[in-house]
Amino acid sequence: MASQNLEFTTVKTTLPKIPYPSHVTRKPIHTDRLLIRPLEESDLPALHALRSEDALMRHSAQGGPDPDMEHTRMVFQKTAPPSGDADTYSFGIFLHGSLREGEGQKLIGIGGSHLRADRLGWPAIGYMLSEEFWGQGFATEFVKAFMGMWWGLERAETEVKVEKGTVVPVKRGDEVKDGVEAREMIVGITGVGNGKSQKVLEKGGFVGMKEWAEGGTGREDTKLLGFGCLRPRSDA
């Protein structure tokens, strides 16, 4: 798919070390209403039910529900041990059992970073929630918790090829060019008209950085908006 108005440069920065911590070492995170933990094989039926929701999946990159359980299993394995968790940092989003009398943990979504280099070159955050839980602040609650986990990962110095408009030089006044030292970032990408997702990202500390169009022969362009969240400064 062709991208318009994107220009890339190679910068020096930091990123979380690869491999990411394995599933068995990722401690569950509790928020006011959520339990955030890695998915397990036993979660597959609930994951399939989630990924069978038409209203949810039509907005996904896949464009529609999973056709069967085997497809869901394939998706699960992309982020699961023994190798899928090495370069993805993804989680199940569960509702606390205490919020629904008579129920245990309920899988209401998935989220994390499953792309080390998204369209803008930086790692990307993504999430999706069951339609039943839209508009209730759960997405914002997850994003805020996830960002705390993300910035807590061990870092390594590296070079990455990223979109020029997303580069924030470490030293103010430095020109954005190949080799410049840039502040680390994680991005989130939404459709230009998806105001709800944009508000979630903004509440999670992201700011709009780049708008562009993607399209191809015989199809209408899709306008996208990229948001970025800078790694907090240690001296802040």
C-alpha positions as CSV (number, residue, x, y, z in Angstrom):
1,M,0.0,0.0,0.0
2,A,1.5,3.4,-1.0
3,S,2.0,6.1,1.6
4,Q,1.9,9.7,0.6
5,N,3.8,12.6,2.3
6,L,6.1,10.4,4.4
7,E,9.8,11.0,4.5
8,F,12.2,8.9,6.5
9,T,15.6,9.5,8.2
10,T,17.9,7.3,10.3
11,V,18.3,8.5,13.9
12,K,20.1,7.4,17.0
13,T,17.8,6.7,19.9
14,T,16.9,4.0,22.5
15,L,14.3,1.3,22.3
16,P,13.3,-1.6,24.7
17,K,15.8,-4.4,24.6
18,I,14.9,-7.4,22.4
19,P,13.9,-10.1,23.3
20,Y,11.1,-8.6,25.5
21,P,10.6,-10.2,28.9
22,S,9.0,-13.6,28.4
23,H,5.4,-14.2,29.2
24,V,6.2,-16.1,32.4
25,T,8.1,-13.0,33.8
26,R,5.4,-10.4,33.0
27,K,3.6,-9.7,36.2
28,P,-0.1,-9.0,36.1
29,I,-1.0,-5.3,36.5
30,H,-4.2,-4.3,38.4
31,T,-5.9,-1.0,37.8
32,D,-9.2,0.2,39.3
33,R,-11.3,-1.9,37.1
34,L,-8.9,-4.0,35.0
35,L,-6.5,-6.9,35.2
36,I,-3.8,-6.8,32.5
37,R,-1.9,-10.0,31.9
38,P,-0.5,-12.1,29.1
39,L,-3.0,-14.3,27.3
40,E,-2.8,-18.1,28.0
41,E,-3.9,-21.1,25.9
42,S,-6.9,-21.4,28.2
43,D,-8.0,-17.9,27.0
44,L,-8.5,-19.0,23.4
45,P,-12.3,-19.5,23.6
46,A,-12.7,-16.0,25.1
47,L,-10.3,-14.6,22.5
48,H,-12.2,-16.2,19.7
49,A,-15.5,-14.8,21.0
50,L,-13.9,-11.3,21.1
51,R,-12.4,-11.6,17.6
52,S,-15.8,-12.8,16.3
53,E,-17.5,-9.4,17.0
54,D,-18.3,-7.8,13.7
55,A,-18.5,-4.2,15.1
56,L,-15.1,-4.6,16.7
57,M,-13.2,-6.4,13.9
58,R,-14.4,-4.3,11.0
59,H,-12.2,-1.5,12.4
60,S,-9.2,-3.8,12.7
61,A,-6.4,-4.2,10.1
62,Q,-7.9,-7.6,9.3
63,G,-11.2,-5.9,8.3
64,G,-13.6,-8.5,9.7
65,P,-14.1,-11.3,12.2
66,D,-11.9,-14.4,12.5
67,P,-13.4,-17.1,10.2
68,D,-12.8,-19.9,12.8
69,M,-11.0,-21.0,15.9
70,E,-7.9,-22.1,14.0
71,H,-7.4,-18.5,12.7
72,T,-7.7,-17.2,16.2
73,R,-5.1,-19.7,17.4
74,M,-2.8,-18.5,14.7
75,V,-3.2,-14.9,15.8
76,F,-2.6,-15.9,19.4
77,Q,0.6,-17.8,18.6
78,K,2.1,-14.7,17.0
79,T,2.4,-13.1,20.4
80,A,2.8,-16.3,22.6
81,P,5.8,-18.3,23.7
82,P,8.1,-19.8,22.7
83,S,9.0,-17.2,20.1
84,G,6.0,-14.8,19.6
85,D,6.7,-13.0,22.9
86,A,10.3,-12.2,22.0
87,D,9.4,-9.3,19.8
88,T,5.9,-8.4,20.9
89,Y,4.7,-6.9,24.2
90,S,1.0,-7.8,24.2
91,F,-1.6,-8.5,26.9
92,G,-5.1,-9.5,27.5
93,I,-7.4,-6.9,29.1
94,F,-9.7,-8.5,31.7
95,L,-12.5,-7.1,33.8
96,H,-12.0,-7.6,37.5
97,G,-14.4,-10.4,38.7
98,S,-15.5,-8.2,41.6
99,L,-17.1,-5.8,39.1
100,R,-19.6,-8.4,38.0
101,E,-21.2,-10.5,40.7
102,G,-20.8,-14.2,40.1
103,E,-18.2,-13.9,37.4
104,G,-14.5,-14.4,37.4
105,Q,-12.0,-12.5,35.2
106,K,-13.7,-11.6,31.9
107,L,-11.6,-11.0,28.8
108,I,-12.9,-7.7,27.3
109,G,-10.0,-6.8,25.0
110,I,-6.4,-7.1,24.0
111,G,-3.7,-4.5,23.6
112,G,0.0,-3.7,23.7
113,S,2.8,-3.3,21.1
114,H,2.9,-6.0,18.5
115,L,4.8,-4.0,15.9
116,R,8.4,-3.1,16.6
117,A,8.4,-0.7,13.6
118,D,5.0,0.6,12.4
119,R,4.3,2.9,9.4
120,L,6.2,5.7,11.0
121,G,9.2,3.6,11.9
122,W,8.6,3.6,15.7
123,P,7.1,0.8,17.9
124,A,3.3,1.2,18.0
125,I,0.6,0.8,20.6
126,G,-2.6,-0.9,19.6
127,Y,-5.7,-2.1,21.5
128,M,-9.3,-3.2,20.9
129,L,-12.2,-3.7,23.3
130,S,-15.4,-5.6,23.1
131,E,-18.2,-3.3,21.9
132,E,-20.1,-3.8,25.2
133,F,-17.3,-1.8,26.9
134,W,-16.9,1.1,24.5
135,G,-17.3,4.7,25.9
136,Q,-16.7,3.8,29.5
137,G,-13.1,4.8,29.9
138,F,-11.6,1.3,29.8
139,A,-9.4,2.0,26.8
140,T,-7.9,5.0,28.5
141,E,-7.4,3.0,31.7
142,F,-5.5,0.3,29.7
143,V,-3.4,2.8,27.7
144,K,-2.2,4.6,30.9
145,A,-1.3,1.3,32.6
146,F,0.4,0.0,29.5
147,M,2.6,3.1,29.1
148,G,3.8,2.6,32.7
149,M,4.9,-0.9,31.8
150,W,6.4,0.1,28.5
151,W,8.6,2.9,29.9
152,G,9.7,0.5,32.7
153,L,11.3,-1.9,30.2
154,E,15.1,-2.1,30.0
155,R,16.5,0.1,27.1
156,A,19.3,-0.3,24.6
157,E,20.9,2.3,22.3
158,T,20.1,1.7,18.6
159,E,19.5,3.3,15.2
160,V,16.1,3.3,13.6
161,K,14.6,4.7,10.3
162,V,11.7,6.8,11.2
163,E,9.4,9.5,9.7
164,K,11.1,12.9,9.8
165,G,8.0,14.7,11.2
166,T,8.1,12.5,14.3
167,V,11.7,13.2,15.2
168,V,12.3,15.3,18.4
169,P,16.1,15.9,18.7
170,V,17.7,15.4,22.1
171,K,19.4,18.7,21.8
172,R,17.1,21.6,21.0
173,G,18.0,23.3,17.8
174,D,19.6,20.3,16.2
175,E,18.6,19.8,12.5
176,V,16.5,16.7,11.8
177,K,18.8,14.7,9.5
178,D,20.5,11.2,9.3
179,G,22.5,10.5,12.4
180,V,20.8,13.0,14.7
181,E,20.2,11.9,18.3
182,A,16.4,11.7,18.8
183,R,14.2,11.2,21.8
184,E,12.6,7.8,21.9
185,M,8.9,7.5,21.0
186,I,6.1,5.1,20.7
187,V,3.3,5.9,18.3
188,G,-0.4,5.3,17.9
189,I,-2.2,5.5,14.5
190,T,-5.9,6.2,13.9
191,G,-8.1,7.2,11.0
192,V,-8.4,11.0,10.7
193,G,-12.1,10.7,11.5
194,N,-11.7,8.4,14.5
195,G,-12.1,11.0,17.2
196,K,-12.8,8.5,20.0
197,S,-9.5,6.7,19.6
198,Q,-7.7,10.0,19.3
199,K,-9.1,11.2,22.6
200,V,-7.9,7.9,24.3
201,L,-4.4,8.5,23.0
202,E,-4.4,12.1,24.1
203,K,-5.5,11.1,27.6
204,G,-2.6,8.6,27.6
205,G,0.0,11.3,26.9
206,F,0.1,11.1,23.1
207,V,0.1,14.2,20.8
208,G,-0.8,14.4,17.1
209,M,2.4,14.5,15.0
210,K,1.7,13.5,11.4
211,E,-1.2,13.3,9.0
212,W,-0.9,11.4,5.7
213,A,-2.8,9.3,3.1
214,E,-2.4,5.7,2.1
215,G,-4.0,4.1,-0.9
216,G,-3.4,2.1,-4.0
217,T,-4.5,1.6,-7.6
218,G,-8.3,1.4,-7.9
219,R,-9.1,2.4,-4.3
220,E,-9.8,5.6,-2.4
221,D,-7.1,7.0,-0.2
222,T,-7.3,6.4,3.5
223,K,-6.3,9.4,5.6
224,L,-4.4,8.6,8.8
225,L,-3.2,10.5,11.8
226,G,-0.1,9.5,13.8
227,F,0.2,10.3,17.5
228,G,3.4,10.0,19.4
229,C,4.4,9.7,23.1
230,L,7.9,10.6,24.1
231,R,9.9,8.6,26.6
232,P,10.0,10.7,29.8
233,R,13.3,12.4,30.5
234,S,15.2,11.0,33.5
235,D,16.0,14.6,34.5
236,A,12.4,15.8,34.3
